[in-house]
Amino acid sequence: MMPTKRRQLTRVAGTISFAISACSTAIAQQATPVPDISVTETAPTGAPHDSVPLTQRPASGNSNAAPQNKLDGSAASGYRVEDATTTGPWGSLPLQDTPYSVNVMSQQLIENVQASSPDQLFRMNPLVQLQQPTSLNGAAKVNIRGFNVRTSMEDGLRNPNGWGNALEQYDRVEILSGLSGFLYGPANVGGMVNYVTKTPTTTPLANITAGDHGGSNFFVHGDFGGPLDNGVFGYRLNFLTENGDEGPQYSTLSRNLISGALDWHITDRLTLELNGSYFDYKQFGVPAAWTTAKAFRYPSAPSVDRLWSEPWTYQTVGTGKLGGNLKWDLNEIFSLRASYRHVDYTDQNVTNTNNLLINGSYSQSTAIRALRGLGTDAGNAFLDAHFNTGFIDHKVTFGVFGDRYAWLQHPDEQATINNLKGVFSPAFPIYAVQPVYNIGLLPTYKNIAVSDRNIMIGDDVKITDQWSALLGVNYARVAETDWSTSKGLAPASARYDKGAWTPNFSLLFKPVPWLTAYGTYIQSLEEGPIVPNTGALIYTNAGQILQPIVSTQYEIGAKATVGEVFLTAALFQIEKANDYSKNNGNGSYTYFQDGKETHKGVELTATGTIVPGVRVVGGLTFFDAMVTQSSDWTLNNRKPANVSEKMIKTYAEYDVPFVPGLTLTAGGYYTGAFYADALNSQVLPGVLIGDVGARYTTTVFSQNVTARLNITNVANKSYWLNANYLGDPRRVAFSLEARF
């Protein structure tokens, strides 16, 4: 049976009850205020806490690294971080010595821009093009290196649909640009987004923030943590409640979160962490999706201040998570790492699609989806062995990892109603009476089940202080079974079970401590997409499982720490089978997988303090994407739809020297033009969005207090996010944070 939200919350409460009960005690013990409010150091997921001594040697080339203070992602460190956790079986690696393109958005950066959803981070990040807002199906969808990213990760474990990501529970968001087959098995070709959860702190932490994320969308967020029983235990607890109007008109949002983690340092070599959370997301007045008649020319983007769907549309998502991590240094040679997480999702929605017609009118359809559930299990186990062969230093890793998930849906899960026709006006939407419908009355059945299994071996080799390598191979196997055609009343209507070897070869050269050059060859098995049978877009081949494919990437790059600025550069080429949605001109689409796509490009990023008091986070992505082979000759030498080949994005901060504690902020984010369809018959314009803000930190009654103001899309520019969605309107967010 599909678990109810009450049952999910009860299960999560059992895991975090100890942290909740300890919270008040720990806060009461904090008689002395925390002297430095810039950051409270936490041990990133996958890395041990300071109180646990380790026998692990530095990763490749690290002994040659320049001595420096700990980089913790704070504004004081220029938002730079020391390590990357988005490296799969390799564990945590120094970011400078990671032979992949990884960009990290830290907790304090997230707090200082007051990002309440991943959308805002993706809009700022120079490696990412936002494709679908969180308000559609409860999950933001992105494009990296010109490819759609369908899944995300949490602490290195797969999240198959990207739902349930409340930024308040995360320590950082890491973006891996490019293939990740060896690292994570069957995965997205363009890259991966990894949400890294907050972990128990080694010092007492008690922060409370209250404010408004825009409109009258008021919130309160609490973040508590610290050691217990002289450091034998550690805890972290986050809660959030948010509710109100957020814009555009008639749009309201409610978010409620409780999350907790408990560490147990069983011995000085063995640590167990348990974690759990429940997140409830509700939105009313969900933005519309857009389609066009086949030869229709897109108009200028209509006003983003207007709600172009119906006020009675809504989206609800419930996400309950339970998991744990184990770290065990068996002896001076062997160490064990293992993780597991179970997640239950539920969602239901009513959404609108507007179809622009040739005669200047438009029609609107309503898609109604009954409550459905998704259960997922993901885990990994890695055994590391540290040893030398002559002058060569090895860390050999053997491991298994994978995940499985299954949908539970009603046979009568969805209905589509054409509820509105009228003359399109870019200034005034037309609203209709809510239709009557009866769905979700039949018992649920298992609709689709997917699993992937991986077994890998790799060697992190240090040859000299200058030369090192990461060498490995992963056997990835993916299986999918689909009962959607028979509605669970007959054998599966589609299935496959296929595997492939996916290698990783990386060579690193560190001529001086502040510079690392690398080259990487990697392949990835990607599970064939399942054509959606629910959602805003209607597909003629809904429910079809497309075949898995193997893609290849070549990348060379360099990473340098110059002063207090971390610089990266990467040149890449990716070859992948082409997939796209073909507009049939009648409000429906057909999803195809056909031919080959080749993407070649460059990425440059900069993060850090340029001069004292001036910080920059930004970069650019330029690439050339082309469909090079297709059985449909009309698609040869065409660009993939909805892919911008140019992005330049920069966020900057300035500490005002004559007003201590005052920081001014600004950002400019350019996303270039893109084609609206696979035939490249129409170009939608690029857009430059600007943000401004300020924050002020002071002391009130011996407590540190920070006031923040952020204005996104300051010019309130109306624009097409892609061919199917509009961008966000101007939002004014403000908050007051107290650190006790």
N, C-alpha and C positions, 0 to 999 in steps of 0.2 A: 504494500500500500504506500501511496505517496505520503511522506511525513508532513504533518501540518506545521505551521510556523510555531505553534505553542510547543510541540514536541521537540522541534529544533532548538528552541531557546532553552528548554529544560536540559537537553543534553549538553549544550554549551555551558550552562550555568554550573554544571557539575565540575567542569574542568577549571573554571576561573573563580570558583567560590572562595578558595583559600586566599587568592590575591585580593578579592573584594573585602574579605573579613580583615585582612592585614592592613588594608589601605589606611584606615583611620588611625590605627596604632602607629604606623610608620610616619604619618604626617605629624602626629602629636609629638613624636620624638625629635622633630626638627625645630628645636628651640632657637638654634642659631641660623639666621638666614644664609642662603647660598650666596657666597660672595661674588661669584662670576656668573652672570645670567646668559652669556653668549652661547653656551652649549653645555649639555650634560653628556658626558662620554658614554656611549653604549657599545657593547660588543656586537658587530654585525652578524646577522644570521649566517651560520656556517663557520664562524670564527669563535674561538674561545674567549671567555672573559679574562680581564686582567688578573683576577685572583687565581686563575688556573694555569700553572706553568706548563709549557709545551716543550716537546722535544723536536717538533717539526723544524726542518731547516728552512731558510729563506727560499722562495721560488727562484726560477731561473734568472740568473744575472743580478739578484737582489743584493748580494754581498758587495757589488760594485756601485750600489746606489749612493748618491750623495747624502750625508747626514742631514736630517731636517726634523722639525717639530712635527708632531702628529697632525695630519690633515683630517679634519673631522666634518667637513661640509658646512662649517659655520661661515657667517659673513666675515669673521676675523681671518679665516683661512682662505678667503676669496672664493668660497663655495667649492673648493677643491677637496677631494677625498683621497685617502691613501691607497685603498684596495678596490678591486672589482669582484663582486660575488657572482656575476653573470658569466661564469666560466665552467659550468657543468661539472664534470668529473674532476677537473683540475682543482676544484675548491677555490678559495680566495687567493687571488694573485695581485701583486702590485699593479696598479692601473698603468703605470708607465711601461711595465714589462709584460703586458698582455698583448699577444699578437692578433688582436681583433679590434674592430672599431667599437668602442664602448663609451657611452656618454652617460654621466650620472647627474641626476637632479636631486639634491640633498633635502633632508627634512627642513632645515632652516630656510632654504630657498623656497620650498613649497609654502612654508608659513609666511614668509615675507612678501610673497606675491598674492597671498590669500587665495590660493587655488582651492576651490571646493570640489572640483571634478578633474579627472585626467585630461579633459578637453583643453583646459587652459595651459597645462604643461606641454601638451603636444603642439599647440599653436605657437608656443615659444621655442620649441626645440628645433635646431637647424637640420636635424637628420630625419624629421618626421613630417608627413603631410596628413592632417586630420581629414578623414573621409566620411565619418558618420558620428554625429554627436551622441553623448551618453543618453540623452532623452529618448533616442530611438532604441528600443529593446534593452535599455538599461546598460549598454556597453558601448564605449567609444571604439571605433574602428579606425585604423591608421594605415598609411602607405609608407613603406621604407624602401629606399632604393628602387622605387617604381613598382613595387609589388604589394598587394594587399596582405595585411597581417591579420589572420583570422582568430588566432589564439594568443594568450598571454601566459606568463608564468607568475607564480608567487613563491618566493624563497626557492626558486629553481624547480618547482613542481608545477606541472601543467594545469592551467585554468582554461578549459576547452572553449569557453564562450566569452571570457572577459567580463562577466558580470560581477557585481558585488565588490567593487573597488572603492572603498571610502578612504580618501587620502590621509585622513586623520590617524589611521592605524599603521601608517607606513613610515619607515625611517628614510627611505630613498626610493626613487624610481630609476632603474637602469635600463638603458636602451642599447641593445646589441644590434648593430647594423650589419646585415649580411647573413649568410648561411650559418646554421647552427646544428646541422645534422649529427655530427659527432658529439656535440655538447648535450643535446636534448632529444635526439632521436627524430622521428618523423615530425617535421616542424615547418614553420613558414620560411619561404625562400628569402624574402626581403629582410627579415630580422626578427627580433623578439623583444618584448617589453617585460621586464621582471620587476614585480613589486616586492620590495624587501620589508618585512614587518618589523615593527619596533620590538626590541628585546629588553629584558630586565636591565636596569642600570646599576652601576657599581657605587653610585652615590645617591643620596636622597633627591627625589624629584617631585615637585608638586606645582603644576602649571594650570591655570584656568584662563580661558579666553572666551569673551562674549562679544558679539557684534552682529553685523548684517552683511550678507554676501551679495546684496543687490536688491533693489525694489524695497520690499519690507520682509525679506527672507532672514529672520533673526535666528541666531544659533548660540549655543553654549557648548564648549569643548573642554574636557578635563583630561590631563595627562599626568599620571602618577607612577612612581617607581622607586626602587631602592633595594638595599640588601636587607635580609632578615636572618636572625640567629647567627650573628657575627659573620655573615657572608656565605653561610652554608646554603641558604636559599636566596633567591632574588625574584622580584616581581615587577610587572608592568601592567598598568590598567589604563585604558582609554574609554571615554564615553563621549557621545555626541548626541545632541538633539537640535533639530533645525526644522523650521516650518514658516511658510509665508509666501507672498507673491515674489516672483523673481524676474519677470519680464521674459518675453514680450507680454502684451496685455492678455489677461485671462489665464495666465500660466502660473501655477503654484507648485511648490516643491516641498516635500517632507523627507528628511533623512534622520534615521535613528540608529546609533551604533553602540555596541558594547563589545570590547575586546580585551583579552588578558593573556598574559604569559607568566609562567612560573619556572624558574631554573632551580635545579637541585644539583649541587656539587657533591656528588656521592663520595668521591675521593679526589685527590689532586690531579688524577688522570682521567676521571670519568664524570661527565656532565650529562644530565637529562633535562630537556626542556619540553614542557607541555604548553600548548596554546589553543585558544578557541575564540570565536567571535560570532556575533549575529548582527547583520546589517539589514535594515528595512528601508526600501527606497520607493517613494510614491511621487508621481508627477501627474498633474491634471493640466490639460491644454498642451498636449504633446505636439511639437512642430510637425508640419506636414512633409511628406516626401513629394517630389515632383517628377513628372514624366512629360514627354511631348509626343505629338504626332510625328511621323517619320521625317517629313520634310520641313517641319516647323522650326523657325529661327527663334532661339531663346530671346526673351526680352531682357532689358536691364533688370537686375535683381529687385524684386519688390521690397517694400519697407520691412526691415528686420524688427521694427517696433510692433508690427501687427502680427496677430496670430492667424496664420493662413489655414489652419485646421479648425476643427470645432472645439469650443470650450469644454465639451463633455468627453473629449478623448482623454485617455489616461494610460499610464504605465505603472505597474507595481512589480517589484522584485524583492524577494526575500532570500538571504544567503546566510546559511549556518555552516561554520567550519570547526573542525576538531583535528588536531595534529600533534606531532611531537618530533623532536630531534635528539639524536644520541651522538656524543663525541667521546671516543675512548682511545687514549694513547696506551696501547697494549704493552709496549716496551720501547727501547731506544730505536727500534727498526720499524715496527708495525703500528699502524693506527687505523681506527675504524670510524667511518662516518655513515650515518643512516638517518633518513627522514621519511615521514608518512603524513598524509593529510586526507581526510574525508570531507567532502563538501556536498551539502544538499541545497539545491536552488529551486525556487518556485517563481513563476511569473505569469502574468496575464495582462492583456492590453486591448485597447480600442484605438486604432490609428487611422489617419486619412492619407490618401494619395490624390494629388491634383494633377490632372492630365490636361496640358495646354494644347488647344486645337488650332487648326490652320485658320479658321475664320475669326480668330480673336477671342473666342469663348473658351471656357474650360469646364471640365466635368470633375466631380469629386466622388471618390469611392471610399467606403468605410470597411476596414478589415477588423473583425472582432475575433479575439482569441480567448478561449477558456483557460482556466488555470491548468498549468502543466508543470512537470517536475523534471529535474535533471540531477542524478546522483553520480558523483565522481570519486574515484580513489586514485591516488598517485603516491609513488614512493621511490626510494633509491637506497642503495647500500654500496659503499666503496671501501675497499681495503687498500691502504697506502703502504708501500715498503720503501724505506730510505736506506740506500747503501751506495758504496763506491766500487767501481771497477777500475783499478789503477788510479789515474788522475781524473777520471770522469765521475761526476756526481749524478745519481739517479733518484728520482721519486717515481716508482712504478705504481700505477693505479689499476686495479681490476675491479669491475663493478657491474651491477645490474640496475636498471631503472625502467620506469614505464608508468602507464596510467590506463585507466578504463573508465568509460562513462556510458550511461544509458538514459534515454529520454522516456518518460512516462507521459502519455497524452491520451486525450479522449478521441474516439473515432469521429465524433461530431465536434472537433476542437475549434474549427474556424468557419466563419461565414463572411462573405463579402457582399456588400450592398451598395449599389449606385444611388447615392442619396441627393445629389445636387448637380444642377447644370445652370450655367449663367454666363454673363459677359465678364471676361477677365478685366479687372481694374487693378493697376499696381498700387493703388492707394486705399481701396476699401474692400476687404474680404466680405464674402457672403456667407452668412451662417444659416444652418438648417436645423430642423427639429431632429432630435435623437431618434434613430430608428428602433423598432422593437425586434428583438431576436431571442432565440432560445437555443443555446449551445451548451456543450459540456454536460449533457444529461446521461450519456452512456458511460459505462465503466472504463477506466483507463487501461491501456495496454502498453507493452514495451514497443516503442516505435522504431528506434534506431539504437544500436549498441556498437561502440567503437573501442578498440584496445590497441595499444602499441607496447611492444616489449623490446628491450635493448640489452645487449651484453657487450662490454667494451674492455679494452686494455690500452693503456697509454703510458708513455714514459716522458717525464719532465727531466730533460737532460741538460746538465751544466757541463760544458766542455772546458771552457776557460772563463776568466772573469769577463771576457768580451763576447764569447760565443755560447749560445744555448739553443735548445730546440724543444719543441713539443711535438711528439709523434704518437699517433694512435689510430685505432680502427674500431668502428662500432658496427655490430650487426643489428640492424633495425628491422622489425617486422610489424606490420600494421594489418589489422583485421577490422572489417566493417560488415554489419548485418542490418538489413532494412526490412521491416515488416509494414511499412506505411501503406503500400498498395492494398494489402489484404486486411489492414486494420487489426492485425494480430490474430485473425481467424484462420489463417492458413500458413504454410511454410513461408519462409522469408522470400520476398520478391527480388532481392538483390543482395549479393554478398561477395567479398573477396578476402583473401588472406595472403599477403605478399611480403617478401623481405628483400633486403639488399645490404651489401657492405658499403659503409660510408667512411672514407678515410679522412684524416686530418694530418697535414704536414706543415709545420711552422718552423722557420729558422729566424733567430734573433741575433742582432749584432749591436753591441754596446761600446762604441769607441771611446766615449767619455761618460762619466757618471750621469750627466744630465740628458743624454740622448740615447734613444733606442730605435733602431731600424728593424723592420721585419718583413717577411714574405710568408703568405699562407695559401695553401691549396686545401680546399674542403669541399666535400659533397654532402648532399642532404636528400633523404627520402621524404617526400611530402605526401601525406594522405590525400586521396582524391576528395575534393569538396563534395558535400551533399547539397544539392540544389534546394534552397529554402522552400518549404511548403507553407510557411507562415510569414507574416511580416508585411511591410508596406508595399514592396514590389511583388507582382504576381508573375510567376514563371510557368511557361507551358510544359516544362519538363520537371516540375516540382517533385522532390523526393528522389530524383535520380542520383546515384552514387557514381561520381566520375573516377577514373582510374588513378592510382598513385603514380608518382613520377619521381625521377632522380634528377636533381639539378646540380650544377657545378659552378664554383666560384674561384677566381684567382684574385689575390689582393696583395699589394705591397704598400707599406706605410712607414711612418715615423712618428715618434712621440718624444717631446722635449719639455723639460722644465727650465724655463728661462726666467731668472729672477723668481717672482712669485706668480708666474703665469704658466699654466699647463697647456701646451699646444699639441694638436694632433693633425696628421694628414694621412689620407688613404686614397689609393687608386684601385679601382675594382672593375671586374668584368663578371657578369652572371649570365648563365644560359639556362633557360627554363621553358617548359611547355607553356603555351599561351592559353589563358582562360579569360573569358569576357561575357558580359551580358549584352545580348542583341535586342535592341528596341524594335518590337514588331509593329509599332505605329498605332496600335489600338489599345494602349494602356497595359499591354502584357510584354513580358520579356522571355527570351530563351537563353539558357546558360550553356555556353560552349567551352570545350577544352580542345584546342586545335593548333597544331604547328609548333613553332618555337619562338621565344622572345629572347633577345640579347640586350642587356643593359650594361653600359660602360660609363664610368663617371669618377668624380673626385669629391671628397669630403674634407673640409677644414674646420677645426673648432678651436676655441680659446676660452679658458676659464681661469680666473684669478684676479689678482690685484696688480693693475698696470703701474700706478704710482700710489703712494700712501693716500688712502681715502677714496680711491676710484677703483671700482670692481666691474668686470665685464664677464658675461656668460653669453656665448654666441658662436656663430660660424656660418658656413654655407655648404650647400650641396648642389653640384652641377652634374648632370649626366645625360646620356643619349640613350633612349629606350626605343627599340624597334622590333616589330614582328617580322622575323626574317624568313620564316617558312609557314605556309598555311595552305590547306587544300582548297580554301576559298581564295582565289587569286586576287580578289578585290581587297583583301586584308594584308597582302604582302607589302613590306616597306611602309607600313602604317605605324603610328604611335598608339600605344595602349590608351584606352579611354580614362579620363579623370586623373591622369598622371601629370603633375607639374615637374618639369625637368630643371627648374631653378628655384632654389630657396635660399634666402639670406635673412638671418634673424639674429638680433642682438638685444640683450637686456643689460642695462648699466645702472650703477649706483654711485652716488657722490655724497660723502660725509662732509657736511657744511662745517668748515673749520671754526667759524666765529659763533656757531650755535652748537655747543657740545651735545651729542645725543641725537641730533637731527640728521637724517639721511634722505636725500631726494632720489627718486628712481624714475627710469623711463625705458621704454622698449619699442623697437620697430621690427615688424615681422612681415617680410615680403615672401609671398608664394606666387610663382609665375603662372602664366597662362597655360591652359590645357585643353585638349580636345574633349568634346562632350559625348562622342560616340566612337565606336571601333572603326568606322569608315573615315573618320577625321573630316567630316563634312562641316563641322562648326567648332569654332574656338570660343571658349569662355575666358574673359580677361583675368589677368593676375590682379592681386590686391596687396596693398601695404596697410597694415593695421598698426596703430600706435597706442601705447599704454603710458600712463604717468602715475606717479604715486609719491608717498612720503611716509616716513615713520619717525617716531620720537621716543627715545628711551630715557627714563629718569628714575629717581628713587622716591617712593612715597611711603612714609612710616617704615623706613628701613627695608622696604620690599621693592624689588625691581619691577617696573611697569613699562610696557611698550604699547604705544598707540600707533595704529597703521591705517593708511588710506590708500586705496588702489582704484584707479579708473581704467577699465579695459575698453578697447575700441573707442578711444576718447572722442573721435570725430563722428561716432555713431554711423559708420559707413555701412551701407547695404551691399552685400556681395554674395555670389554663389560660392559656397564651400566646395561643391562639385556639381555635377549635372543633376543631382537628386535632392540636394539639401542647401538651405540658406545658412549664412553665418549667424553669429550671435550679435545682439544689440549691445549698446553701451551699458556697462554695469558699474555702479559705484559701490565698493565694498569698504567697510570700516570695522575696526575691532579694537578692543582693549585687552591686553594680556598681562596677568600678574603672575610672577614666579615667586613662590614662597620658600 
